[in-house]
């Protein structure tokens, strides 16, 4: 088992997953607004399985998609963090940065704030040379976060886990090199 990495930002705590995170996580994964740029919302069982995987990967590596909570209230609001995609992607192997927050917490800068902390972990603690992010072409909100992180757009690709002809299959890729990262 690796040493557990957790961190705080001005308003958030990024930590290992807890059993009480499962219900609010399932609620956000069932929300059509949150899951608009995914093939479908997740069932409770699928959501719990994803939380289990996130927790297991953090236990094994020390880092991953951390549970994000508001420091002021300890309320779980979603996840933000780093992940090694299991899907074979045109730019694999890689480490991606990603986020998924409950809709009521959108538009408050939480994704950007937490992602900046995750980038610091990736570059400063883990010594990564590059971190990527990707999303469906139409996901302007996530793309705006990527731009606020100073990530550079690096083309498009077809995500092979999404069926051919599906509106979400075409994805855009963003990259950030360690030498371009400003902490």
C-alpha positions as CSV (number, residue, x, y, z in Angstrom):
1,X,0.0,0.0,0.0
2,X,1.3,3.4,-1.0
3,X,1.4,6.5,1.2
4,X,-1.9,8.2,1.1
5,X,-1.8,11.7,-0.5
6,X,-4.6,14.1,0.5
7,X,-4.6,17.9,0.2
8,X,-6.6,21.0,0.8
9,X,-7.3,24.1,-1.2
10,X,-8.7,27.4,0.1
11,X,-12.3,26.0,0.2
12,X,-12.0,22.2,-0.4
13,X,-10.5,19.1,1.1
14,X,-9.5,16.3,-1.4
15,X,-9.4,13.0,0.5
16,X,-9.9,9.3,0.4
17,X,-13.5,8.1,-0.1
18,X,-15.7,7.3,2.8
19,X,-18.8,5.0,3.0
20,X,-21.1,8.1,3.5
21,X,-19.9,9.5,0.1
22,X,-21.8,6.7,-1.8
23,X,-25.3,8.2,-1.6
24,X,-24.5,11.7,-2.7
25,X,-22.2,10.3,-5.4
26,X,-25.0,8.1,-6.7
27,X,-27.3,11.1,-6.7
28,X,-24.9,13.2,-8.9
29,X,-24.2,10.2,-11.2
30,X,-28.0,9.8,-11.7
31,X,-28.4,13.5,-12.5
32,X,-29.0,14.0,-16.3
33,X,-27.4,17.5,-16.2
34,X,-24.2,16.1,-14.6
35,X,-24.1,13.2,-16.9
36,X,-25.0,15.1,-20.1
37,X,-21.6,14.3,-21.7
38,X,-21.5,10.7,-20.8
39,X,-23.4,7.9,-22.6
40,X,-25.9,7.6,-19.8
41,X,-26.4,8.3,-16.1
42,X,-25.2,5.6,-13.7
43,X,-27.3,3.2,-11.7
44,X,-26.7,3.0,-7.9
45,X,-24.7,-0.2,-8.4
46,X,-22.6,1.3,-11.2
47,X,-22.0,4.4,-9.1
48,X,-21.0,2.4,-6.0
49,X,-18.6,0.3,-8.2
50,X,-17.0,3.5,-9.5
51,X,-16.5,4.8,-6.0
52,X,-15.0,1.4,-4.9
53,X,-12.6,1.6,-7.8
54,X,-11.6,5.2,-6.9
55,X,-11.1,4.2,-3.3
56,X,-9.1,1.1,-4.2
57,X,-6.8,3.0,-6.6
58,X,-6.1,5.6,-4.0
59,X,-5.3,2.9,-1.5
60,X,-2.9,1.2,-3.9
61,X,-1.2,4.2,-5.4
62,X,-1.8,7.0,-2.8
63,X,-3.5,9.2,-5.4
64,X,-6.4,9.1,-7.8
65,X,-9.9,10.6,-8.2
66,X,-10.2,12.0,-4.7
67,X,-13.5,12.7,-3.0
68,X,-14.0,16.5,-2.8
69,X,-15.7,18.0,0.2
70,X,-16.3,21.6,1.3
71,X,-14.0,22.4,4.2
72,X,-16.6,24.6,5.9
73,X,-19.3,21.9,6.1
74,X,-17.5,18.6,5.3
75,X,-20.2,18.1,2.5
76,X,-19.2,15.7,-0.3
77,X,-19.6,17.5,-3.6
78,X,-18.0,15.1,-6.1
79,X,-14.5,14.1,-7.2
80,X,-11.4,15.7,-8.7
81,X,-8.1,14.1,-9.3
82,X,-5.6,12.2,-11.4
83,X,-6.2,8.9,-13.1
84,X,-4.4,6.4,-15.4
85,X,-7.1,5.6,-18.0
86,X,-7.7,1.9,-18.4
87,X,-9.1,2.5,-21.9
88,X,-6.6,2.3,-24.8
89,X,-6.5,5.8,-26.1
90,X,-4.4,7.2,-29.0
91,X,-2.2,9.1,-26.5
92,X,-1.8,6.2,-24.0
93,X,0.0,5.7,-21.6
94,X,-1.0,8.9,-19.8
95,X,-2.3,10.4,-16.6
96,X,-5.5,12.4,-16.9
97,X,-7.0,15.0,-14.7
98,X,-10.7,14.9,-14.3
99,X,-13.6,16.1,-12.2
100,X,-17.3,15.5,-11.6
101,X,-19.2,17.7,-9.3
102,X,-22.9,17.8,-8.1
103,X,-24.8,20.3,-10.2
104,X,-25.6,22.6,-7.3
105,X,-21.8,23.2,-6.9
106,X,-21.2,24.2,-10.6
107,X,-20.2,27.8,-11.4
108,X,-18.4,28.4,-8.1
109,X,-14.8,27.7,-9.3
110,X,-14.5,24.4,-7.3
111,X,-13.4,22.3,-10.2
112,X,-10.7,24.7,-11.2
113,X,-9.6,25.2,-7.6
114,X,-9.3,21.5,-6.8
115,X,-7.8,20.7,-10.2
116,X,-5.0,23.2,-9.7
117,X,-4.2,21.4,-6.4
118,X,-4.3,18.0,-8.2
119,X,-1.9,19.4,-10.9
120,X,0.5,20.4,-8.1
121,X,0.4,16.9,-6.7
122,X,1.0,15.4,-10.2
123,X,3.9,17.6,-11.1
124,X,5.5,18.4,-7.7
125,X,5.0,15.2,-5.7
126,X,4.6,12.5,-8.4
127,X,7.1,14.0,-10.9
128,X,4.9,13.6,-13.9
129,X,6.1,15.2,-17.1
130,X,2.6,15.7,-18.6
131,X,-1.0,15.6,-17.6
132,X,-3.9,15.3,-20.1
133,X,-7.6,15.9,-20.0
134,X,-10.3,15.1,-22.5
135,X,-14.0,15.4,-23.0
136,X,-16.7,15.2,-25.6
137,X,-16.4,18.1,-28.1
138,X,-19.6,19.8,-26.9
139,X,-18.7,19.9,-23.2
140,X,-17.9,23.6,-23.1
141,X,-17.9,23.8,-19.3
142,X,-15.2,21.2,-18.9
143,X,-13.2,22.7,-21.7
144,X,-13.4,26.1,-20.0
145,X,-11.9,24.5,-16.8
146,X,-9.1,22.9,-19.0
147,X,-8.3,26.4,-20.4
148,X,-8.3,28.0,-16.9
149,X,-5.7,25.3,-16.0
150,X,-3.6,26.6,-18.9
151,X,-3.9,23.3,-20.7
152,X,-3.4,23.5,-24.4
153,X,-5.9,22.0,-26.9
154,X,-4.1,19.2,-28.8
155,X,-6.6,17.9,-31.4
156,X,-9.5,15.4,-31.4
157,X,-9.9,11.7,-31.3
158,X,-12.7,9.1,-31.4
159,X,-13.3,7.6,-28.0
160,X,-13.6,3.9,-28.8
161,X,-15.6,3.1,-25.7
162,X,-18.5,5.2,-27.2
163,X,-20.4,3.6,-30.0
164,X,-19.7,4.6,-33.6
165,X,-22.1,7.3,-34.7
166,X,-22.9,8.4,-31.2
167,X,-22.9,12.2,-30.7
168,X,-20.3,11.9,-27.8
169,X,-17.8,9.8,-29.7
170,X,-15.6,12.7,-30.9
171,X,-13.5,14.0,-28.0
172,X,-11.0,16.9,-27.7
173,X,-7.7,16.4,-26.0
174,X,-5.9,19.0,-23.8
175,X,-2.3,18.7,-22.5
176,X,-0.2,20.4,-19.9
177,X,3.5,19.8,-19.6
178,X,5.3,20.2,-16.3
179,X,7.6,22.9,-17.8
180,X,4.5,24.9,-18.7
181,X,2.8,24.5,-15.3
182,X,2.6,27.5,-13.0
183,X,1.8,26.5,-9.4
